[in-house]
Amino acid sequence: MHREIEEEAGVRLSAVRFFGSQPWPYPRSLMIGFHATATDDDLAHPDGEEIVEVRWFTRAEIASALAGEGPVGLPGPASIARRLIVDWLENEDGRESGA
């Protein structure tokens, strides 16, 4: 996982913590979600193939998007991606609750 994220988004990780999982719509597949800390925000850059944009969001931007007011499009409420985002927003002290 570390290698993939660094190769595709230029992001080096530390403090990786498992959050949860959900079925993926392909046979015998599972989507897993983790919280992690980027070691250097300035190194982030897309690979241009699998990732076309890398961007950091503030809690205010995410809260606005969840309220339906912000310019950020978020994943649907049933997705693990959405649960990861909400968990991050609700736990400002850095402690994730887990799924």
C-alpha positions in Angstrom: 0.0 0.0 0.0 2.8 2.5 0.9 4.5 1.9 -2.4 1.3 2.3 -4.5 0.3 5.6 -2.9 3.9 7.0 -3.2 4.1 5.9 -6.9 0.7 7.1 -7.9 0.3 10.3 -5.8 3.8 11.1 -4.5 2.6 10.8 -0.9 4.8 9.1 1.7 2.9 7.7 4.7 3.4 7.1 8.4 1.0 6.0 11.2 -1.1 3.8 8.9 -4.2 2.5 10.7 -6.8 0.1 9.4 -10.3 1.6 9.4 -12.7 -0.9 7.8 -13.8 -2.6 4.6 -16.7 -3.1 2.3 -17.5 -5.4 -0.7 -16.3 -4.1 -4.0 -18.5 -4.6 -7.1 -16.1 -7.0 -8.8 -16.1 -10.8 -8.1 -14.2 -11.8 -4.9 -13.0 -8.2 -4.3 -12.9 -6.1 -1.1 -12.3 -2.4 -0.7 -10.3 -1.6 2.4 -9.8 1.8 4.0 -7.0 3.2 6.1 -6.2 6.4 7.9 -2.6 7.5 7.6 -0.4 10.6 8.0 1.4 12.2 5.0 5.0 12.7 6.0 5.6 15.7 3.7 2.6 17.4 2.1 4.7 19.2 -0.5 5.8 16.0 -2.2 2.3 15.1 -3.4 1.9 15.0 -7.2 -0.2 12.8 -9.5 1.4 10.2 -11.7 -0.8 11.4 -14.6 -2.1 7.9 -15.4 -4.0 6.4 -12.5 -4.1 9.7 -10.5 -4.7 12.9 -12.3 -5.0 15.3 -9.4 -3.8 15.4 -5.8 -5.2 17.9 -3.4 -5.4 18.5 0.3 -8.7 19.7 1.9 -9.3 21.6 5.1 -11.9 20.5 7.6 -13.9 23.6 6.7 -14.0 22.6 3.1 -15.1 19.1 3.9 -17.7 20.2 6.4 -19.1 22.6 3.7 -19.2 19.8 1.1 -21.0 17.5 3.6 -23.6 20.2 4.2 -24.1 20.4 0.4 -22.6 23.9 0.2 -19.1 23.4 -0.9 -17.4 22.9 -4.3 -16.0 19.6 -3.4 -17.8 16.5 -4.7 -17.9 13.7 -2.1 -18.5 9.9 -2.5 -21.9 8.5 -1.7 -23.0 7.9 1.9 -22.8 4.1 1.6 -19.2 4.1 0.6 -16.2 3.4 2.8 -14.6 6.5 1.3 -17.4 8.7 2.7 -17.1 7.0 6.1 -13.3 7.7 6.2 -13.9 11.4 5.4 -16.7 11.8 8.0 -14.6 10.0 10.6 -11.6 12.3 9.9 -13.8 15.4 10.1 -15.5 14.3 13.4 -12.2 13.4 15.1 -10.1 16.6 14.9 -7.7 15.4 17.5 -6.4 12.7 15.1 -8.0 9.7 16.8 -10.1 7.8 14.3 -13.1 5.8 15.6 -12.9 2.9 13.1 -15.8 1.4 11.2 
